[in-house]
Amino acid sequence: MSIILASEVNWMAKLRIAKIRDSGSSEVTTRTVRDSSGKAHRVRVIDVNSKTFSSDLLSVFKSNVSRERRKEKQLAIAAE
């Protein structure tokens, strides 16, 4: 059996885990372009030389993945 003294326990720090969100610093812009048939498409544009390039690229990627998942879910529902 071991005895823990109060002075030994006080050094432990409390940890708090949270997501860090850098709100408002994204430099992703959205443009509307038309293809050869005249259909409008929204395109997300990121600057390669941006300080926030990696986070911008990640946010565009997440957006594209979630859009495709929504489309697949709609197709699955329509097929039933």
Buried (B, 14 or more C-beta within 10 A) or exposed (E): EEEEEEEEEEEEEEEEEEEEEEEEEBEBEEEEEEEEEEEEEEEBEBEEEBEBEEBBBEBBEEEEEEEEEEEEEEEEEEEE
